[in-house]
Amino acid sequence: MGVKKICKLCPHRCNFNILSARGLCHLIGPNQLLMDNKIFIRRSNIELTGFFHFFPGHECLEISLPSCNLRCTFCEKERKSYSITSLTDLSKILEKENRKMIIVLDCSFSILPPPLINKIIELKHRYPCIYISHITNGFIEKERFIKLMRNFDALLVRFFGFSDLAYSRVSIAPRAWRYAAEITKTALENNIFLELSYTIIPGYNEEDYALFLRWLVSLKAFKIPLHIKRFYPRYLLKDKAPTRTKLLMEAFNKAKRMGFHYVYIDDIYEGKARNTYCPNDGSLLIRRVGYFVDALGITDSHCKKCGEKIPIKGEISSHNLKALFKVPGEKIEGRRG
């Protein structure tokens, strides 16, 4: 019988002997070693990853791992459009780029062994033009998160419900939402730039959404960008219907009525629920069409009209959307075709 080892990188506290393959996350093996020193990497748009207020409109480098510690029943971790590389190669890629780069780390990185997460953090210190944002499911011990968070320029915490029941339906960690809530509260207390998302899964977590909003009200988190996300049927939930746009709009309107300033529906092409408006005078600040953004009424993170401070981190990479997309009833000079 092998010597028992306990992994302390996340709340699962996986117990396995020295011959065991890997923990519940399918990433970590004996002695807290990453089983496969492979990562997935692709060029993307920052809005596509889920951030709307962090360097809006910019290109980014999205980095992810093949699994995570929630093992959600609707996430197959498909990486068909990603290139496979290693952490060593990542340093070479950034060296070759030699320009401003926004890195987005997906939810697996908070459970990486310290030597590997430190390698990524070292890149930030070595290259001053690198900005690191982190998308997390929040299922991480508070003490470990506190050590990591100050190395991140922005944080996006994902919620898939707000109860043990909802999380037991979609993941292997029914209490993970409690950790995500604690991480969110800690980030707020430490002034970490923060965005939140809530994925609405029909028949699984609609009722929790009201609890989630009331909890945010208790934190007075009205200025945090809140993303309402559509569920798409895949993996073990292929038989479920995707979230209807009507349900997403109801969730959007409910959050706006409760006083949240920056509420978005990520999975629509354009419209009111994708744009950014001034909470003070209602001016259109940023218009989004697909993943293009047009900074119409904002300068240096302030409303041009009234001067209201908008929680935007980093400059906006703006596009002239009238030149990119023909607006009905308007003639665009110089446009061909």
N, C-alpha and C positions, 0 to 999 in steps of 0.2 A: 504493500500500500504506500502510495507516494506521500510526500510531505504536503500538507494543506497550505495553500496560499490564499490570502484575502486581498482583492483589489480594492483600493481606497480612492480611486479616481472619480467615482460617482456614487450616488446613494444605493445602487444595487448591491454593493459590497459582495461582488461575486466570489464564491468559495470554490476553488478548484485546485487539484493537485498538480504537481510539476509536469505531468504528462498530458494534462488537459489541453485541448486545442485552443479555445478562446472563451471569453466571457459572453454575457448576454448581448452585448453590443456587437459581437462578432468582429471586434477590432483589436481588443487587448488580450494578450496571452499571459502565461506565467511570468512572474517578476515584473509585471506592469510594462511589458514590451509590446510595441505595435507589431501585430503579426505580419502585416504586409506593408512595407515601406513605400506604398504607392498612393498617390493622390490624383484626383481628377481636376483638370484645370481648363478654363475656357475664357475667352474674351466675351464680355457681356455688356449690358447697359445697366446702370445702377438702379433704374426703376424696375427693370426686369427681376432683379434680386429681391425687391421689396421695399427699398428705401426711397422715399419721396423728398425728404428734407435734408439729405446728406449728399452734397455735391450733385444737385439735380442736373440731369441731362448728360452726365459724364460717362465715358467708357470705364469699365473696371475689369479686374482680373478676378474671376470667381473660382474659389478653390474649395473642393469638398472631398469627403472620404466615402467609401462604399457602403457605410452603414452608420447607425447611431444608437444611443441607448434607450430610445423609446420604441423602436421597431414598429412603427405605426402600420396598421393593417391596410392603409391606402397609399403607402409609400414603398415603391419597389426599388427606389434609388437607381432609376434608369439613367445611364450616362452615355447615351449613344452619340451625343454631340460634343463630348468632352475628350480632351487629350489626356493620356495617362503619363504621368511623370513621377518624379520623386522630390523629396524636400531639398536634396542636394541640387537637383536640376533647377528648382525654383529660384535659387540664389543666382544661378547663371543667367536665367531668363531676365531677372530684374536688373542684373548688371548690364546686360546687352541693351535693355530698354533705355536706361539712363535718362529717364524723364519722370514727371509726376505720374504716380500710379496709385490707384485706389484698389485695395485688396479687400475682397469680401470673403470671410471665412464662414463656412456653413456650420450647422448645429453640432457636428461631430467634434469640432476642434476644442471645445471646452473640456472634453474628457481625455485629451491626449496626454501621454506621460510628460512630466515636466521637461525632460531634455529636448523633446520634439517641439513642444509649444514654445520653448525658449528660443529655438532656432528661428522660428518665424518672427518672434518679437525682436530678436537681434537684427533682422533685416530692416526693421523700422528705424532702429538706432543707427544702423550703418548707412541707410539711404534716407536723408531728411525729407525727400520728396515723396515718401511712401505714407499713405494713410490707411489704417487698418480698421475695418468695420467687422462686426461679428453678428451673425444670425444664430440665435440659440433657442432651444426648447425649454431652457431654464432648469433642466434636471441635473443640477450640479450643487454640491455642498456650498453653503454660503461662504465659508472660510476660504475655499479654493477660488470662488468667484471674486472675492475682494482682492485677492492677490493678482488676479488676471485683469480685472476690469480697467485699471488705469493705463493699461497698454493699448486699449481700444479707443479709437476716435469716435465710434458710434456703435450703438447696440440696438438690435431688433429682436424683441422677445416674442415668440409665437405661442399662442394659446389655441387649444383644440377643445375647449370646454372650460367649466369652472366647478367641477365636482369629481369625486372619486368615480361615480357611476359613468359619467361621460368619458373619462380617460380609460376606464376599464373596457369600454366598448371599442376603443380605437388603438390602444397601445398595451405594452406589457407592464406599464407603471401607473397604476390607478391614482397614486398620490403625487404624480409629477406636477400637476397644476399648482399644488401648494408651494413647491420649490420655485416654480416660475413666478408666482406671486411674490415670494420673498426676494427673489433676484430683482424683480421690477422695483419693489419698494427700496431695496438697497441702492440701486442705480439712481433713483430719484433723490435719495438722501445724500448721495455723493456727487450730484450734479453731472452724471454721465449723460451724454447726448443720447436720447432714447426715442425709439419708435416701437409701436406694438401692433400685432396683428391677431385677428380672431377668425379662424376658419369655420364657417357655418356648414355643418354636415346634417342634411335633412333626416329627421327621425332620431338623431343622436345627441345633439347639443344645443338646439334652438332655445330651450328653456333656460339654459345656463347663461345665455348672452345678457339677459337682464341683470342677473347676479353680477356678472363681470363688469357691466357699466356702473352699477351701484357701488361696487368696490372701488372703481376708479374715481367716482365722485367723492368717496370718503377720503381718498388720497389727494383730492383737489387737483387731479391730473388733467385738467381741461385743455392744456396747451400741448399735450403729447400727441403727435400724429398717430391716428388710429386707422388701421387698414382692415377692412372687412373683405375676407377672401372666399372665393367660390370653391366648393369641393368638386373634384373631378373623379369619376369612377375609375379605379385602377387596382391592380394587385388583388388583394382578398376581398375588396368591396366593388368589384367590377359590375355587380348586379344592381348597385345603388344608382339612383338618378342624380345627375349633377344639381347643384344648388340653383334654383330658379332666380332669374334677375329680379323678379318681383319681391322675393324674400330678402335679397340683398338690399334692395331699395328701402324696404321696411326697416331693416336694421340700421341703414344709413340715416334715415329720417329720425329714428328713435334716439340715436346718439346726438344728432344735431339739436333735437328738442331738449335734451338733457344738458345742453350747454357746451358740448365739446367743439372746439374751434376748427380742428383739422381732421376731418373724417373723409376716408376715401374707400371706394370700391376698386380694388386692384384689377379685377378681371373684366373690365369693360374698355372699349376702345377710346371713347371720349365722352365729354359731358360734365355736368355740374359735380357729379360724384367723383370725378378724377382731377378736377382743377383745385387750385389753392386760392382762397378768398381772404381778404382782410377781415378779421373778426370785429374790427371797430367800425368801419364804414361800408363793408361789403364789396369793396373794389376787387375786380379780378386781378390777381397778382401773377399767377402762373397758369397758363393753359397747357394741357397735355393732350396730345393726339398720338395714340399708340405709345411709343417710348420717346417721342420727340417732345421737348418742352419749349415754351415761349415765355420769357420773362417780360410780361406786359406792364405790370404796375408795381414792380419791386426793384429797389436799388440798395445794395449793401445791406440786405436782410431787413429793409424797412419799406413800409408802404409809401409809394411816391406821393399819394394824396394826403394822408394824415400823419405819416411818420411812425405808425405803429410798428414795434419791433416784432419781427416774425422769426420763429425758431428754425432758421436755416443755417446749416453748417457747411462752409465751403462755398466757393463761387458757383454761379449757375452757368452751365453751358447751354446758351439759348439759341433757338432756331427761329427763323422767320417762317412761321407756319403758313402764312398766306402765300408765300412763294413756293412752299413745298406741296401744299394741297389747295386746289382751286376751291374757293369759297363760293357757293351758289349765289348768283346775282351780283358778283363782284368781278370786275375786269382786272386782271393782274398784268401790269405792264411788263413786257419783256419775256413773258412765259410762252414757250413753244409747245405745240402739240395740241 
